[in-house]
Amino acid sequence: MNPIAIVLHGPTSAGKSSLARALQDSADIPMFHISLDAFVEMSRRRDMRSAEELDEALRLHHLNLQSTLSRVAASHFDIVLDLVLRDTSALDACIAALSPRRAIVVGVSCPLAVLEQRERARPDRGEGMARSQFGHPAYSRPYAMRIDTSTCSPEEGARRIRAHIDEQRA
């Protein structure tokens, strides 16, 4: 079978990383979990003292992510990509970097109250990030499918995604 790429797209604390791990755990072949968060964690935000420095760092993170995606897409591994991108051109560039493999883009969401509760439980998230991202127009794009993580476990969400992929292959 041809390797696939699953793109999990949605606001912070929606459950994308938990869903990605469940997809990895249920994979028949090795699956790389690639996350924009991992690229952002390579730099320390406190070292970016100005808006210019932050913009430049984010630009480099996006370019490095796209380069990495192109290289991994050339492998025989499946990919699960976990993104919060609200910049639709950057998101589209990441999806294009996965070519020529098929990319299944999944919208991952949950109600605002759940996002905020999860955000408070995570020490790596600043208060208000979830609220600022919730309902952003970038998350209303057409998706192959949507998962509301408040209504299912990560394992059930992974099963739903795999069932969707199997239906598409049939």
Contacts in CASP RR format, 6 or more apart in sequence:
PFRMAT RR
TARGET T0000
AUTHOR 0000-0000-0000
METHOD contacts of the structure
MODEL  1
MNPIAIVLHGPTSAGKSSLARALQDSADIPMFHISLDAFVEMSRRRDMRS
AEELDEALRLHHLNLQSTLSRVAASHFDIVLDLVLRDTSALDACIAALSP
RRAIVVGVSCPLAVLEQRERARPDRGEGMARSQFGHPAYSRPYAMRIDTS
TCSPEEGARRIRAHIDEQRA
1 169 0 8 1.000
2 101 0 8 1.000
2 102 0 8 1.000
3 29 0 8 1.000
3 75 0 8 1.000
3 76 0 8 1.000
3 77 0 8 1.000
3 78 0 8 1.000
3 79 0 8 1.000
3 101 0 8 1.000
4 78 0 8 1.000
4 79 0 8 1.000
4 101 0 8 1.000
4 102 0 8 1.000
4 103 0 8 1.000
4 104 0 8 1.000
4 165 0 8 1.000
5 73 0 8 1.000
5 78 0 8 1.000
5 79 0 8 1.000
5 80 0 8 1.000
5 81 0 8 1.000
5 98 0 8 1.000
5 101 0 8 1.000
5 102 0 8 1.000
5 103 0 8 1.000
5 104 0 8 1.000
6 23 0 8 1.000
6 78 0 8 1.000
6 79 0 8 1.000
6 80 0 8 1.000
6 81 0 8 1.000
6 103 0 8 1.000
6 104 0 8 1.000
6 106 0 8 1.000
6 161 0 8 1.000
6 165 0 8 1.000
7 81 0 8 1.000
7 83 0 8 1.000
7 94 0 8 1.000
7 95 0 8 1.000
7 98 0 8 1.000
7 103 0 8 1.000
7 104 0 8 1.000
7 105 0 8 1.000
7 106 0 8 1.000
8 16 0 8 1.000
8 19 0 8 1.000
8 20 0 8 1.000
8 80 0 8 1.000
8 81 0 8 1.000
8 82 0 8 1.000
8 83 0 8 1.000
8 106 0 8 1.000
8 107 0 8 1.000
8 108 0 8 1.000
9 16 0 8 1.000
9 83 0 8 1.000
9 84 0 8 1.000
9 85 0 8 1.000
9 91 0 8 1.000
9 105 0 8 1.000
9 106 0 8 1.000
9 107 0 8 1.000
9 108 0 8 1.000
9 139 0 8 1.000
9 141 0 8 1.000
9 143 0 8 1.000
10 16 0 8 1.000
10 83 0 8 1.000
10 84 0 8 1.000
10 107 0 8 1.000
10 108 0 8 1.000
10 109 0 8 1.000
10 133 0 8 1.000
10 139 0 8 1.000
11 84 0 8 1.000
11 109 0 8 1.000
11 115 0 8 1.000
11 130 0 8 1.000
11 133 0 8 1.000
11 134 0 8 1.000
11 135 0 8 1.000
11 136 0 8 1.000
11 139 0 8 1.000
12 84 0 8 1.000
12 115 0 8 1.000
12 119 0 8 1.000
12 125 0 8 1.000
12 129 0 8 1.000
12 130 0 8 1.000
12 133 0 8 1.000
13 115 0 8 1.000
13 116 0 8 1.000
13 118 0 8 1.000
13 119 0 8 1.000
13 122 0 8 1.000
13 125 0 8 1.000
13 129 0 8 1.000
13 130 0 8 1.000
14 108 0 8 1.000
14 109 0 8 1.000
14 110 0 8 1.000
14 115 0 8 1.000
14 149 0 8 1.000
15 108 0 8 1.000
15 110 0 8 1.000
15 118 0 8 1.000
15 149 0 8 1.000
15 154 0 8 1.000
16 35 0 8 1.000
16 82 0 8 1.000
16 83 0 8 1.000
16 84 0 8 1.000
16 108 0 8 1.000
17 33 0 8 1.000
17 35 0 8 1.000
17 37 0 8 1.000
17 82 0 8 1.000
18 149 0 8 1.000
18 154 0 8 1.000
19 82 0 8 1.000
19 108 0 8 1.000
19 147 0 8 1.000
19 149 0 8 1.000
19 154 0 8 1.000
19 157 0 8 1.000
19 158 0 8 1.000
19 161 0 8 1.000
20 33 0 8 1.000
20 35 0 8 1.000
20 80 0 8 1.000
20 82 0 8 1.000
21 33 0 8 1.000
21 154 0 8 1.000
22 153 0 8 1.000
22 154 0 8 1.000
22 155 0 8 1.000
22 157 0 8 1.000
22 158 0 8 1.000
23 31 0 8 1.000
23 33 0 8 1.000
23 80 0 8 1.000
23 158 0 8 1.000
23 161 0 8 1.000
23 162 0 8 1.000
24 31 0 8 1.000
24 33 0 8 1.000
24 80 0 8 1.000
25 155 0 8 1.000
25 158 0 8 1.000
26 155 0 8 1.000
26 158 0 8 1.000
26 159 0 8 1.000
26 162 0 8 1.000
27 78 0 8 1.000
29 76 0 8 1.000
29 77 0 8 1.000
29 78 0 8 1.000
30 77 0 8 1.000
30 78 0 8 1.000
31 77 0 8 1.000
31 78 0 8 1.000
31 79 0 8 1.000
31 80 0 8 1.000
32 72 0 8 1.000
32 75 0 8 1.000
32 77 0 8 1.000
32 78 0 8 1.000
32 79 0 8 1.000
32 80 0 8 1.000
33 80 0 8 1.000
33 82 0 8 1.000
34 65 0 8 1.000
34 68 0 8 1.000
34 69 0 8 1.000
34 72 0 8 1.000
34 79 0 8 1.000
34 80 0 8 1.000
34 81 0 8 1.000
34 82 0 8 1.000
35 81 0 8 1.000
35 82 0 8 1.000
35 83 0 8 1.000
36 61 0 8 1.000
36 65 0 8 1.000
36 82 0 8 1.000
36 83 0 8 1.000
36 84 0 8 1.000
36 85 0 8 1.000
37 82 0 8 1.000
37 84 0 8 1.000
39 61 0 8 1.000
39 64 0 8 1.000
39 65 0 8 1.000
40 58 0 8 1.000
40 61 0 8 1.000
42 61 0 8 1.000
43 57 0 8 1.000
43 61 0 8 1.000
45 54 0 8 1.000
47 53 0 8 1.000
48 54 0 8 1.000
48 57 0 8 1.000
62 87 0 8 1.000
62 90 0 8 1.000
62 93 0 8 1.000
62 94 0 8 1.000
65 94 0 8 1.000
66 93 0 8 1.000
66 94 0 8 1.000
66 97 0 8 1.000
67 97 0 8 1.000
69 79 0 8 1.000
69 81 0 8 1.000
69 94 0 8 1.000
69 97 0 8 1.000
69 98 0 8 1.000
70 97 0 8 1.000
70 98 0 8 1.000
72 79 0 8 1.000
73 79 0 8 1.000
73 97 0 8 1.000
73 98 0 8 1.000
73 99 0 8 1.000
73 100 0 8 1.000
73 101 0 8 1.000
79 98 0 8 1.000
79 101 0 8 1.000
81 94 0 8 1.000
81 98 0 8 1.000
83 91 0 8 1.000
83 94 0 8 1.000
84 133 0 8 1.000
85 91 0 8 1.000
85 94 0 8 1.000
85 138 0 8 1.000
86 133 0 8 1.000
86 136 0 8 1.000
86 138 0 8 1.000
86 139 0 8 1.000
87 138 0 8 1.000
88 138 0 8 1.000
88 141 0 8 1.000
91 138 0 8 1.000
95 103 0 8 1.000
95 105 0 8 1.000
104 144 0 8 1.000
104 145 0 8 1.000
104 161 0 8 1.000
104 164 0 8 1.000
104 165 0 8 1.000
104 168 0 8 1.000
105 141 0 8 1.000
105 143 0 8 1.000
105 144 0 8 1.000
106 143 0 8 1.000
106 144 0 8 1.000
106 145 0 8 1.000
106 146 0 8 1.000
106 147 0 8 1.000
106 161 0 8 1.000
107 139 0 8 1.000
107 143 0 8 1.000
107 145 0 8 1.000
107 146 0 8 1.000
107 147 0 8 1.000
108 146 0 8 1.000
108 147 0 8 1.000
108 149 0 8 1.000
109 139 0 8 1.000
109 146 0 8 1.000
109 147 0 8 1.000
109 148 0 8 1.000
109 149 0 8 1.000
110 148 0 8 1.000
110 149 0 8 1.000
110 150 0 8 1.000
111 150 0 8 1.000
112 130 0 8 1.000
112 131 0 8 1.000
112 134 0 8 1.000
114 149 0 8 1.000
114 150 0 8 1.000
115 130 0 8 1.000
115 131 0 8 1.000
115 134 0 8 1.000
116 128 0 8 1.000
116 130 0 8 1.000
116 131 0 8 1.000
118 130 0 8 1.000
119 125 0 8 1.000
119 126 0 8 1.000
119 127 0 8 1.000
119 128 0 8 1.000
119 129 0 8 1.000
119 130 0 8 1.000
120 127 0 8 1.000
133 139 0 8 1.000
144 164 0 8 1.000
144 168 0 8 1.000
145 160 0 8 1.000
145 161 0 8 1.000
145 164 0 8 1.000
147 157 0 8 1.000
147 160 0 8 1.000
147 161 0 8 1.000
149 157 0 8 1.000
152 160 0 8 1.000
END
